[in-house]
Amino acid sequence: MPDTASSAASIQPPIVAQHPKELEIHGDRRVDPYYWLREKENPEVIEYLEAENAYTEAQTAHTQDLQQKLYDEMLGRIQETDLSVPYRYGDYYYYSRTEEGKAYGILCRKPGSLEAEEEILLDENVLAEGLEFFSLGDYEVSPNQQLLAYSTDTQGNERYTLVFRNLETGDRFPESIPDVGGACWANDNKTIFYLRLDEANRPYQLWRHGLGSLIHNDELVYEEKDEAFYLDLSTTRSEAYILLSADSKITSEVRFIDANAPDGEFRIIHPREKGVEYGVAHHPGLESDVEGDRFYIVTNDDAINFKLMTAPVGNPSKSQWKEMIPHREDIMLSGVDLFTDHLVIYEREQGLPTIRVQKLSTGDVTKLDFPEPTYSVGGGFMPEFDSKMLRFHYSSMITPSSVFDYDMDSHERELKKEQPVLGGYDRSQYESQRLLAKAPDGTEVPISLVYPKGTELTGDNPLHLTGYGSYGYPYPVSFSTYRLSLLERGVVCAVAHIRGGGELGRKWYEDGKFLHKANTFTDFIACAEFLIAENWTQSEKLTISGGSAGGLLMGAVVNLRPGLFQGAIAQVPFVDVVTTILDPDLPLSVMEWEEWGNPNEPEFYEYMKSYSPYDNVAAQDYPNLLITAGLNDPRVSYWEPAKWAAKLRVTKTDSNRLLLKTNMGAGHGGASGRYERIKEIAFEDAFLLDCLGLS
């Protein structure tokens, strides 16, 4: 048999040519030797990426058996032939299902009852046949249930093509609309509103289309000219109005149109006001309600953690807003949902998501309780307005994803389905808890952990820590069948809920952005140091991972404290911060100024440059690194991880592994299809286990 370790050692890592490019702003001069890797059409670029892939394959050849074992384990825990919990919409019950051996879902419905004959609306496996990549975007059934609008992406670049199908005949309509970023039906069942993307993948135009008509006859309804704003399109649960939202990272503006009069004009609720965000829901009013038809508005106007206001539809301007739920310093109002006689209130309290339900006719409020110390919960899809049933999803690090229906009148909850976990999973063999680490400035940072029951704090446990910490996004504390392969090998798994995320309210987010971004990185390091100090693990047995903005986190912390970690995975990492955000033609540019700052301003430029992973690669020892990229990624361009890997390879002083793996046919989310996705996860976990000496 060949000696794979010796063979791998004999293969030299790719060294790509340097073509220095000078970049100067604010009197500061940077030299980027790998700027040219942006030339996607240059054969030398593709050759370099393929050489890195070949090197990665060679360097991980000794883990191929482990990868296969992990893949078999992960696949073996999945009930391949499965069914989602149906929901009712109009006269039909809708659901999706999967079949063993098929990579994609099948979307179905049954008329009248669940005992009726099944109608297949869309088989994604048929649509994906022969394609390297496939992703279903919008999937919108018309109000009369006879038509289907759906969009597909076959490149991974998130530029979807919108098409239409007659559900009674199965026939496709002739038109096909490219570069779409969202769509919804009007109530006449023939008018479609859709969003078009600009070159930077920003939804910037709203168009009105008549079903069956020529696309060049479509009407441009609205164009967003401010490059910091992107458009979003939705229909209220009441189906009375279509909403067009223009949002930047810190400002909102919402327009609405009567869904029964789609040829009319969109009216504005409140003109954009810098720093004021708001979202809108609608209620036609109870019979006893003198105020009648009104909007419910969640806003941060003079309310950092948001408050709930109402306004009459006839005059929804800000001067007419009335407070319904006041601002609270200790509770974040995340959003609301409306039914005929119920207001559902989603909040975050002490870092955990909560749900309250108010009966509109009586004012009575009920708070749902959840039993575990750390968990995720959120609303499920139930489109009907005239309902007393709330569907929600619950999960924790030891409880599989569960779908509940909650009767908002009787307060009874029914478990409709718990995610099947095959192979004898026993949740009693695992424990989960929430810890608090102390950041350098004294701030307490939550950590969620799951570990095999009986784990002793000897300081000798392998531990994998992950995090995100950007865009106010609360990192979900949810169940993963894939994680079980680590837990079964004794690995403690942890999530650091660092500033820049939204776990502890809006201030938690704001304290980790702009000129406070360094808190995100030092919080993560503090969590790692705390876990070591409390004898959960040691540096030699600590691995970390993060993706996208979480990949930026990985790049920053391995620059700051490389010796703290044994290994790191940076998935599609946003690491060339300054150069990317200075380029207005890229997706991570103008829209991102309100998240990271505008580097055209000297103060932000210097601050961003101080933590940008690519700009701060140093001649020092780094941990083992696996970096991933997607050639068609529209969010973090492939050249960011490629440039970072190239610079690390010629600068770092250690002999640890540095691997770059680029998916040559996918984008930001990696491979499409569940089997290819499992292969990617198995590959990454094999890398981690190899770093930990558990291969």
NORKA-V646978 format. One record per backbone hydrogen bond with DSSP energy under -0.5 kcal/mol. CO is the residue of the C=O (numbers start at 1). NH is the residue of the N-H. E is the energy in kcal/mol with one decimal. If there is no record, write none. Layout:
((CO,NH,E) (CO,NH,E))
//
This chain:
((2,4,-1.1) (3,7,-2.5) (4,8,-2.7) (5,9,-2.1) (6,10,-1.6) (7,11,-0.7) (8,11,-0.9) (10,12,-0.6) (14,16,-0.6) (17,19,-0.5) (21,32,-2.9) (23,30,-3.4) (25,28,-2.4) (28,25,-2.0) (28,30,-0.5) (30,23,-3.4) (30,32,-0.5) (31,33,-0.7) (32,21,-1.4) (32,35,-0.9) (33,19,-2.7) (34,37,-1.8) (35,38,-1.6) (36,39,-2.2) (38,40,-2.1) (39,42,-1.9) (41,43,-0.5) (42,45,-1.2) (42,46,-1.4) (43,47,-2.6) (44,48,-2.0) (45,49,-2.4) (46,50,-2.6) (47,51,-2.1) (48,52,-2.4) (49,53,-2.2) (50,54,-2.3) (51,55,-2.4) (52,56,-2.7) (53,57,-2.5) (54,58,-2.2) (55,59,-2.7) (56,60,-1.3) (58,61,-1.1) (60,63,-1.9) (61,64,-1.6) (63,67,-3.3) (64,68,-2.4) (65,69,-2.4) (66,70,-3.0) (67,71,-2.7) (68,72,-2.7) (69,73,-2.5) (70,74,-3.0) (71,75,-2.9) (72,76,-2.2) (73,77,-0.9) (74,77,-0.7) (75,78,-1.2) (77,422,-2.3) (78,80,-1.3) (80,82,-0.9) (82,98,-2.2) (84,86,-0.5) (87,94,-3.0) (88,384,-0.5) (89,92,-1.6) (91,112,-3.2) (92,89,-2.5) (92,94,-0.5) (93,110,-2.0) (94,87,-2.2) (95,108,-2.9) (96,84,-2.9) (97,106,-2.4) (98,82,-1.0) (99,102,-2.2) (103,674,-2.0) (105,124,-1.8) (106,97,-2.2) (107,121,-2.5) (107,122,-1.8) (108,95,-2.1) (109,119,-2.8) (110,93,-2.6) (111,113,-2.0) (113,116,-1.3) (117,111,-0.5) (119,109,-1.8) (119,121,-0.7) (122,107,-3.2) (122,124,-0.8) (123,126,-0.8) (123,127,-1.7) (124,128,-2.3) (126,129,-0.8) (128,131,-2.4) (135,153,-2.5) (138,151,-1.9) (139,141,-0.5) (140,149,-2.8) (142,145,-2.3) (146,167,-2.4) (146,168,-0.7) (147,142,-2.4) (148,165,-2.6) (149,140,-3.1) (150,163,-2.9) (151,137,-3.3) (152,161,-2.2) (153,135,-1.8) (156,668,-0.6) (158,160,-0.7) (160,180,-3.2) (161,152,-1.6) (162,177,-2.8) (163,150,-2.2) (164,173,-2.3) (165,148,-2.4) (165,167,-0.7) (166,170,-2.9) (171,166,-3.2) (176,178,-0.6) (177,162,-3.3) (179,197,-2.0) (180,160,-1.2) (182,195,-2.6) (184,193,-2.6) (186,189,-1.5) (190,192,-0.5) (190,211,-3.4) (191,186,-2.4) (192,209,-3.1) (193,184,-2.2) (194,207,-3.0) (195,181,-2.5) (196,204,-2.3) (196,205,-1.3) (198,201,-2.0) (201,203,-0.6) (202,198,-1.9) (202,204,-0.7) (203,231,-2.5) (204,224,-3.3) (205,196,-2.2) (206,221,-2.9) (206,222,-1.5) (207,194,-2.2) (208,219,-2.2) (209,192,-2.9) (209,211,-0.6) (210,213,-2.3) (214,217,-1.6) (215,218,-2.3) (218,220,-0.5) (219,208,-2.6) (219,221,-0.7) (222,206,-3.0) (223,225,-0.8) (225,227,-0.7) (226,229,-2.1) (230,247,-2.7) (232,245,-2.8) (234,243,-3.2) (236,239,-2.4) (240,259,-2.5) (241,236,-2.5) (242,257,-1.7) (243,234,-2.0) (243,245,-0.6) (244,255,-2.7) (245,232,-2.3) (245,247,-0.5) (246,253,-1.4) (247,230,-2.4) (251,248,-2.7) (253,246,-3.1) (254,269,-2.8) (254,270,-0.5) (255,244,-2.6) (256,267,-3.0) (257,242,-2.4) (258,261,-1.9) (259,187,-2.5) (261,264,-2.0) (267,256,-2.6) (273,276,-2.8) (275,277,-0.6) (276,252,-2.4) (277,300,-1.6) (279,298,-2.1) (281,296,-2.8) (283,294,-2.8) (286,289,-1.5) (288,290,-0.7) (293,313,-1.8) (294,283,-2.5) (295,297,-0.5) (295,311,-2.0) (296,281,-2.3) (296,298,-0.5) (297,299,-0.6) (297,309,-3.0) (298,279,-2.0) (299,307,-2.3) (300,302,-0.5) (300,303,-2.4) (303,306,-2.4) (305,333,-2.6) (307,299,-2.3) (307,309,-0.5) (308,324,-3.4) (308,325,-1.7) (309,297,-3.4) (310,322,-2.5) (311,295,-3.1) (312,315,-0.8) (313,316,-0.6) (317,320,-2.4) (318,321,-1.5) (322,310,-2.3) (325,308,-2.4) (328,331,-0.5) (330,350,-0.7) (331,328,-0.5) (331,333,-0.5) (332,334,-0.9) (332,348,-2.1) (335,346,-2.9) (337,344,-3.2) (341,360,-2.0) (341,361,-0.5) (342,339,-2.8) (342,344,-0.5) (343,345,-0.5) (343,358,-3.0) (344,337,-2.1) (344,346,-0.5) (345,347,-0.5) (345,356,-2.5) (346,334,-2.1) (346,335,-1.6) (347,354,-3.0) (348,332,-2.6) (349,352,-1.8) (352,349,-2.9) (354,347,-2.2) (355,368,-2.5) (356,345,-3.4) (357,359,-0.5) (357,366,-2.7) (358,343,-2.8) (358,360,-0.7) (359,362,-0.8) (359,363,-3.3) (364,359,-2.9) (366,357,-2.9) (376,395,-2.2) (378,393,-3.2) (380,382,-0.7) (385,340,-2.0) (385,387,-2.0) (388,390,-0.5) (388,408,-2.9) (389,391,-0.5) (390,406,-3.5) (391,380,-3.4) (392,404,-2.9) (393,378,-1.8) (394,402,-3.0) (395,376,-3.2) (398,400,-0.6) (399,396,-2.0) (401,419,-3.1) (402,394,-2.6) (402,404,-0.5) (403,416,-2.8) (403,417,-1.4) (404,392,-2.3) (405,407,-0.5) (405,414,-2.8) (406,390,-2.8) (406,408,-0.8) (407,411,-2.4) (412,407,-3.2) (414,405,-2.5) (414,416,-0.8) (417,403,-3.1) (421,425,-0.7) (425,427,-0.5) (426,429,-2.0) (427,430,-1.8) (429,453,-3.1) (431,451,-2.1) (433,449,-2.6) (435,447,-2.5) (437,439,-0.6) (437,445,-3.4) (439,442,-2.3) (443,439,-3.4) (443,445,-0.5) (444,446,-0.5) (445,437,-2.8) (446,497,-2.6) (447,435,-2.9) (448,495,-2.5) (449,433,-1.5) (450,493,-2.5) (451,431,-2.6) (452,455,-1.7) (456,458,-2.0) (462,492,-2.8) (463,465,-0.5) (463,543,-2.5) (464,494,-2.7) (465,545,-1.4) (466,496,-2.7) (470,473,-2.1) (472,474,-0.6) (473,475,-0.5) (476,478,-1.1) (480,484,-0.7) (481,484,-0.6) (482,485,-1.3) (483,486,-1.2) (483,487,-2.3) (484,488,-3.1) (486,489,-1.1) (486,491,-2.3) (487,490,-2.2) (492,464,-3.0) (493,450,-2.2) (494,466,-1.9) (495,448,-2.2) (495,497,-0.6) (496,468,-0.5) (496,498,-1.5) (498,501,-1.5) (500,472,-2.4) (501,500,-0.7) (502,505,-1.4) (505,509,-1.1) (506,510,-2.6) (507,511,-2.2) (508,500,-1.9) (509,512,-2.0) (510,513,-1.0) (513,516,-2.7) (514,517,-1.3) (516,519,-2.0) (517,520,-1.5) (517,521,-0.8) (518,522,-2.6) (519,523,-2.6) (520,524,-1.5) (521,525,-2.3) (522,526,-2.3) (523,527,-2.1) (524,528,-2.2) (525,529,-2.8) (526,530,-2.4) (527,531,-2.2) (528,532,-1.7) (529,533,-2.9) (530,534,-2.4) (531,536,-2.6) (531,537,-1.0) (532,535,-1.7) (535,459,-2.2) (538,541,-2.1) (539,542,-1.5) (541,463,-2.8) (541,543,-0.5) (542,566,-3.2) (542,567,-1.0) (543,465,-2.7) (544,569,-2.0) (545,467,-1.0) (546,571,-2.4) (547,550,-2.8) (548,551,-0.7) (548,552,-1.5) (548,574,-1.9) (549,553,-1.7) (550,554,-1.7) (551,555,-2.5) (552,556,-2.6) (553,557,-2.5) (554,558,-2.2) (555,559,-1.2) (556,560,-2.2) (557,561,-3.2) (561,564,-1.8) (562,565,-1.0) (566,624,-1.9) (567,544,-1.8) (568,626,-2.3) (569,546,-1.6) (569,571,-0.6) (570,628,-2.2) (571,548,-2.9) (573,575,-1.3) (575,577,-0.8) (575,614,-2.4) (576,580,-2.2) (577,581,-2.3) (578,582,-1.5) (579,583,-0.5) (580,583,-1.3) (582,584,-0.8) (583,586,-1.6) (587,589,-1.8) (589,592,-1.1) (589,593,-0.6) (590,593,-1.4) (591,594,-0.5) (592,595,-1.9) (592,596,-2.6) (592,597,-0.6) (593,597,-1.2) (595,514,-1.6) (597,599,-0.7) (598,601,-2.3) (600,602,-0.5) (601,605,-2.6) (602,606,-2.6) (603,607,-1.8) (604,608,-3.1) (605,609,-2.5) (606,610,-1.3) (607,611,-0.6) (608,611,-1.1) (608,612,-2.0) (612,616,-1.0) (613,616,-0.6) (614,617,-0.9) (618,620,-1.9) (620,653,-1.8) (624,568,-2.5) (625,659,-2.7) (626,570,-2.5) (627,661,-2.8) (628,572,-0.7) (628,573,-0.6) (629,663,-2.9) (630,633,-1.9) (635,637,-0.6) (637,640,-2.1) (637,641,-0.6) (638,642,-1.8) (639,643,-3.1) (640,644,-2.3) (641,645,-2.4) (642,646,-2.2) (643,647,-2.5) (644,648,-2.6) (645,649,-2.3) (646,650,-1.2) (647,651,-0.7) (648,651,-0.8) (648,652,-2.6) (657,625,-2.9) (659,627,-3.2) (660,662,-0.5) (661,629,-2.0) (661,663,-0.5) (662,664,-0.8) (663,631,-2.7) (663,666,-1.0) (666,632,-2.6) (667,670,-1.2) (670,667,-0.6) (673,677,-2.0) (674,678,-2.1) (675,679,-1.8) (676,680,-1.8) (677,681,-2.1) (678,682,-2.8) (679,683,-2.2) (680,684,-2.3) (681,685,-2.8) (682,686,-2.2) (683,687,-1.7) (684,688,-2.1) (685,689,-2.9) (686,690,-2.2) (687,691,-2.2) (688,692,-1.9) (689,694,-3.4) (690,693,-1.1))
//
